[in-house]
Each structure stands twice: as structure tokens, then as C-alpha cells.
Amino acid sequence: MNQKTMNGSMTASGRWVGFRKELKVLDCTIRDGGLMNSSYFSDEIVRAVYDACADAGIDYMEFGYKNSKKIYSPDKFGPWRFCDDDDIKRIIGDNKRDIKLCAMADAEKSDYKTDIIAKENSPLDMIRVATYIHQIPLAIDMIKDATDKGYETTVNLMAVSTVRESELDEGLEMLAASDASAIYLVDSFGSLYSEQIRYLMAKYMRAAREFGKEVGIHAHNNLQLAFSNTIEAIVDGANMVDGTLAGLGRGAGNCYLEMLVGFLHNPKYRMRPLLKCVQDYIEPMREKLGWGFDYPYMATGFLNRHPKSAMEFNESDRRGHIVEFYDEINK
């Protein structure tokens, strides 16, 4: 981190421990983890994550998606695929705690004009728009709609590891000129290495600075690099960082929130509430949901592919035959 933007003190060992006060942490456990169970989390678990994040001083909690019920049937998906305001209010009760709440709206998967109501009538504080490179014009309209309704807005540009550089440059220029307050570098397939993060962050920072935007990082753990890549992005200037409790998330999962809090050294963040929630609620789900590093996820990471094929393989009776999967996807 740049010494000019850090506060801190010496440890007993004589090492400088600093933090960047502008940096914000976002928990996306329920949203990203919902991709492993069709967003069927009990109220008890969602409330436990909410309380843990609030107790730990986390800046934002993402409850789930604002997806269309015309595309995702409520008969097949839990409430956190839609984040109806009444469902969120049921969790947080009458006294909203000191943590900002957000939901993600996917381009082409959200009835955003009707399902996202005015901020003054919603418990949500921020809308995160997720877009692929070819959907950016729609994403910009979604960002403007949410901003006009009073929300903070950010944008996640997904699958950036598959985008041609000329298209990425043009897309970043368009997003930087939008109403979004931050643009997220998203390693959707968990395939990027630190030197690629460094190169991409320089590109994102140039575009963002021109328009006064922040840059964020959302990393997946297919190659066990989510935490280190998040650190690299922070060093390179990212001020919005995502994590999940115990890494719970799609496939190989995400950057561990508790690891991130430990690294940041900011005294506003507290570890114990996170560990208590992990112990009591998150880890007991691991065997059933099956997220985390696994060889099929590693293989898709190396090949820069969506982990869907690995998820399907792990759910089949062929699970464990990792060479068979490796040969299959290498054909």
C-alpha cells in the first residue's frame, strides 16, 4: 500500500502495520454462495451472516440477486435469488444495523425497472450491476436507473480473462463514464495470476481515475490465488474488495473474508464474529454444498473456462475420477 495513504503503528517485532482507511470490504457470502444451493439459505443463516458482518465492522453485505422471476422460477430458487424488500426487512428487523446492504442485478436477467424500487422505500443501499462485455450498453442503462432511484452503484465486468484487449479498453472507457462509483475487476474463472492482476489493475485505474471512480476486485479460488490476487489488487489501488465467509461461493469459492480482514490491519474490523459464524453456520454446510478448491475446478482455472462443467462433474457419480475429467475437457 502507498505509505501516504496508510495509518498504522509498529508491532512488537518492529514491523510496520498500516491500513488504508478509504478501503471498503464487501461480504458476498449469501449472493455468491447461493450459486451452490439455488439461493436456498434459511432465515437463520442469513441473519447470522448479517449480524456477524455488522459485529465485525464489514462495510457492505450483499444479500443476493435482483433476478427476474420470469427467468428464475420462485418454485426452483430461494428468496435470495430475488431479494424482495420484504424478505430483507424480515431478516434485519425494525432496527437496521450499521452496515450497508446491497444486491446484484445481472444484465439481461433482471427486471430492474420494476423490481428495483426507489431507495427511500427499500432497505438496500447499493445496487451492483453485473455485465459481460457485450452487455455494457444495457448495464449503463441499469446503472443510471439505480442511481436515479437514489442508490449507490457499482459495476462488475465479468469474465475479463476472455476479453480482447481492444474491447476491454473501450468497455472500461464506457463504464468509467457511467454513473457507477466503482468498477470491479472480476476473475470469474479463477484463472488469473498476480502479474495479470497487476497489468489489468493498471488499466482499470487509468480509466477510473479519469472519471473519479474507484476500482474493486472480486476473485475466485480455482488456482488457490483468490486471496493473493486480492492483495495484489489492493497494493495496486483497489479500494473495494469482496470476500465470503470460509470462501463460500460458486465452485472453488472466493477470497476468504476472514483472511482479508486479518490482512487489512484496520482496527475497525473484528475477526471473532466472523469466525463464530463460520464455526456455527458456514462450515457445517461444506459437506453438502461442496465448495472450495478441487481438482476439476483447478483444471477449468488453468484452461480459463467457466467452472460449470466441473460443478456438473462433481455432482455426478463420476466424482473423484479427476483424470477422466481432465482428459475430457482437454479434448
N, C-alpha and C positions, 0 to 999 in steps of 0.2 A: 504494500500500500504506500502511496505517496506520503512521505513524512509530514508534509504541510497540511494534510487533511486528517491527521490522526491525533487522538488524545490517548494518554496512557501513562504507565509508570513502570519502574524497574521491579522485576521479581527478585526473590531471594537469591536466585542463581545469577543475577546480574544481566538477564536478558530483557530487552525492551519489549513490553507487551502493549500494543496500541490497538485502537479501533477507529473506524470511520463512522462518525455519528450520522452521516447522511444515508448510510446503507440501511435498507429495509428488507426484512425477512418475511416471506410469504409461505404459509403452510398449505399444501395442496393434497393432503392425505386422503380426504374423502373424495375429492374430484378425481385424482389420478388413480387412487386405489379402487374407485368404482368401476374402472375398466376391467377389474378382475372378478367382479361379482355382480355385474349389471346394475351397479349403484344401489344394491340392497344392503344398506347398513341400518341397524336398529337405531332408534332414537337415543338409546342409552350410549351407544358407541359414539355417535355424532356429538352428543352433549359432552361426553368425556373428552373428546378431541378439542372441542370448543373451550371447555374450562381449562384444559391443560395448556393450550396455546395462550389463552388470556393470562393464566397464572405465570407463564414463562416469559411474558412480555413480547411475544411474537406480534409483528405489526399487522399482518393480514391473515385471515383464514378463508380459504376457498371452499365453499360448501358443495359445489358440484357444477353441473352444466345447466345452461338455459337452452335445452334442446327441444325440438318440435315434437309434440305428441302425435302429429300426423306421420312422422318418420319413425319415432321410437314409441312403441305402444306401451302405455302405462301398465298393461297386463304382463309385459315381459321385462320391464325395467322399474327399478325402485325410484322413490321420490327424488333422489339426489341427481337423477338424470335431467330433472326439470326445474328444481329449486323454486317451486312455487313459494310465494312470500309467506303464505300461511304455514307452510311446513317449516320454514326457517324461524318464524315467530314462535312456533311451538317448541323449538329447541332452546332459543335464547331467553324466552320468558319476557316478562314486563320490563326488566332492568338489563338493557344491553350493556355488556362489559366493554372495557377499554381496549377493544381490538376491532379493526376494520374488517368488514365482511365483503366477499366478492364471489362472483360466479363467472363461468366461461361460456361464451356464445361462439359456436362454430359457424364459420361461413358456410352457407347452403344447408345448414342443419338446424337453424334457429328461426322461429317466428318472432324475431326481435322487435318488430314494430308494435306488436300487440302484447307479447309475453313479458317484455321488459317495460314496466310502468315507470312513472315519474319517481325520481329518487325520494322526494318528500313523502311518498306513500309506501316506501319499501325499506326493509331493514338492511338492504345491500348498500355498500359504499362505492364499490368499483365493479365495472364490467371488463372482463378480459376477453378480447376478441382473438380467436384463433383462425389462422388463414394459411392456405398454401399459396405459392407464388402466383398462380393463375387466378386466384380469387381476390387479389388485392383491391380491385375497384369496389367489389361488394363489401370487403372488410372496411374500407374507408367510409362507406355509407353507414355501416353498422357503428363504427366509432363515433361518427358525427351524431347519429341518432341517440346513442347513450350519453354523449357529452351534453347534447341539447336538453336531455332529460335530467341533467344535474349530477351525473356520475363521474368519478374519476375513470379514466380509460387507459388500458394498455393493449398492446397487440403482440401476439406470439406468431412469428413467422416459422412455420413448421417445415420439417424435412429439409433444412437448409443444406444438408450434406449432399443433396441430389440436385441442387440448383446450379445452373451455369452462371459463371461469374458476371457476365454482362447483364443477365436477367436479375441477378441479386442486386447489383449496383442500382439498376433502375427501380427495382422494388423498394429498396431501402430509401431512396430519394423520395418516393411517393409516400411511404409510411412516415418518414420524418416530417413531411409537410402536413401530415394529418393532425387531428386533434388529440391523438394519443399522447399521454405524458411519458410513456416508456415503450421501447421496442425490445422484445425479448429474442435473444439468440437461443434457439431450441435445437438440441441434439436429439431429434426424435428417435433415431435408431441406435443411439448409444455407440456411434461409430467413430466419433472424433477424438483426436489426440491433442495434447496440450499445445503443440505448435500450431495446429489448425485453429484451436480456440483463440490463440494469441493473434493469428492473422485475421480471423473473422472479427474479433473484438475491435481491432484497429479500424476495420472497415465500418463496423456499426457505430463506433464512437465518432468517427469523422462525420457520418451522416447525422447522427443525433445532435452533436454539438452545434452544427449549423443552425438548428431549429430549437435549441434549448431543451432537448429531450434527454431522458435518462436511458440507460441500457440495462437490460436484465438478462439472466441466464436460467435456463431450465434444462437440466441434464439427466440422461438416462444411464443406467449402470451395466449395460451389456458387456462391456470390457473392464468393469470394475474401476471406471475412471470418472464417475459422476462427481464424487467429492473433490478429487484433484482438479478436474476441469472447472468446477465451480470456483475453487480457489484461484485458478489461473484467471478466470474472468473477473473476479474481484480485484486482483492485482492490476488487471488491465483497465479497470474503471467501472465495472458493473456495480450499480447501486441498488438493484432489485434482484434478489436471489430467492429461488424456490427450493424447498425441501419437503420431505414427508417423514412422518414418524416411522422409524425402523425401515426407511426406504420403501414403504408400501406404495406400489404403483404398477402400471402396466408392465407385464413381463418381468424383466430383470429389475424393475423398480427405479427409484430416483435417488438423488442425493439425500443422505440421512440427515434429517433436521437436527437431531441431537449432536451429530458430528459438526455440523455447520455452526451451531450455537457455541460449541466448545472452541472452535477455531476463531470466532469473531472477537472474543475477549471483551465484548461490550457488557458492562455490568448491568445494563437494563434487562438482559436476557438471563433466564434462570433455567438450569438443566433439570433439577429434580422433578418438577411437574411433568416434563416430557418423558423422563424415564419411568415415572409411575404409570403414566398412560400406556406406554409401550409394554410394560410388565403386565398390567392388568387387562388390557383390551386388544392391543395390536398383535403382539407375539402369539397369543392363543389362536389367532386366525391364520397363522402362517401355513400350517399343515394343510388346511382346507383350501386356501386361496393360492398357495404355491408361488408367490412372487419371490424375486431375488435372483442372484447370479445362478445360472445354469448353463450347461454346455450348448444346448440348442440356441439359447439367447446369445451366447458368445459367438456362435457361428454366424447368426444373422448380423451381429455387430461388425464382425470382420468383413462381411460381404456388403455392408451398407444397405441392408434390406429391412423392411418393416418386420417386426417380430411376430406378426400374425401367424406365419407358418410354424414357428417354434411353439407358440401358445397352443395351436391346434395339435401339434405333435405331443406335447406334454399332457394334453387332456385325453389322448388316445391310449389304446392298450399297447402301443409300441414304446411308451415312455421308458427311458433307460437305454434304448438302443441308439446311442448317440452317434456311432459310426454310420449307421444306416441313414440317419437324418443328414449327417454331414455329406455323405455321398449323394444323397438325393438332391440337396439344394445346390450342389456343385456341378450338377449335370449341365 
